[in-house]
């Protein structure tokens, strides 16, 4: 069960994040300083044939040149706001947004042609 910590004043949206897309446009605009919560709900994806991983990713080599974000598990769920630096989401992220703009989510992988699967995540933001 997901604990939605933002209380009564929140807006929720479920977003399907595809493994074969570098970034998925969530359709959600955020304001700098606004509290944002992102939670993995269901689904599996893979950065190569034959495996399946959740939002935490494969573990893998966090320093592989195949990662969009160095130092983070390969195939982990990551995010960014507009064209900003990516941040690790994993299975749960709760923080004030560091910038204003459109929220994008994606897989920590740069070699997308052999990827498969998807993750559903819920995005909650302060009203």
N, C-alpha and C positions, 0 to 999 in steps of 0.2 A: 504494500500500500504506500502510495506517495503522500508525504506530509506537505501540503501546500502551506507554507509558512507566512505568506503575505497577508493572511487574514481576509476580512470581508471585502476590502476595497482592492479588487484585482480584476484583470481581464485575462482570460486564458485562450490559447490557441494551440491546437495540435498540428504539428508540422511533420511531413514525411521527408526525411533526408536521404537522398539517393547516393549510393556508393560510387556510381560512375559519373558523378558530377563533382567538379572541384568545390563548388559552393552552391547551396540551395538558398534562394531568396525566401525568407520566412514571411514576407509581406508585413513585417512588424517594424515600426519605427520606434526608436527609443531616444530618450533625452539623457544627456550627461547627468549623472547623479541619481537617476531614477532606479529604483530597485527592480531587479530582473531575476527571475528564477527559471532555470531550464532543467527539466528532468526527463531522463530516458524512460519510455513507457514499454516498448516492445520492439521486436524485430532483430534481425541479425544481418550482418554484412561481411564481405570478405574483400581483402585487397589482392587476392589471387585465387585461382580455382582450388576447390577441395577443402576449404576451411570456412568457419563461420564464427564471428565475434560480435560481442555487444558493444556498448558505448565506451568501454574501457580500452578496447583494441586488443591487439595480438601480444602485447609486451614487446616483442621484436627489438630491433636495434633502434633506440631513440635518436641515434645520431646518423642514421642512414640518409643519404641524399635523396631518398624517395619520400621523405617526410616534408609536409608543408611547414611544420613547426618542429624545430629541433628540440631534443630533450624530452619529448613526449612519446608515449607508446604509439607504435605504428598502428594505423587504422582506428585510433581513438576519435571520438567526437570532439570537434573543435569549433570555435566560432570566431566571428570578427564583426565589427561595426563599420559599415561603409568599406573603405579600402585600408582600414587600420590593421595593426598587427594582430595576428591570430592569438586566441587564448584557449586553454584547455577547458573543456566542458565535462567530459567523461559522463558518468551517470547522474551527476547532480552538480549544479552550479547556482550559487545564490550570492549576488554582489550588486553593488551600485554600478551602473554602466559608466565606463570611463570616457565615453564620447557620445555624441548625438549622431543619429543616422539610422540607416536600415541595418537590421540584424541578419547576418548570413550564418549558416551552419554547414559543416562539411566533414569529410573524412580526412584524417591525417595521412595523406598519400598524394603523390604527384603522378604516379603511373596508373591512370584510371581505366585504360582500355580492357584490362582483364578483371576489373572489379564487378561485384554483383551484390544484390541485396539492398536493404534499406533499414532505417531506424525511424520509429515514430517517437517524437519528443513533445512534451507540453511546455509551452512558454507562457509564463505568467509575468505580468508587469503591473506596477502600481498604477492605480487610477488617479 
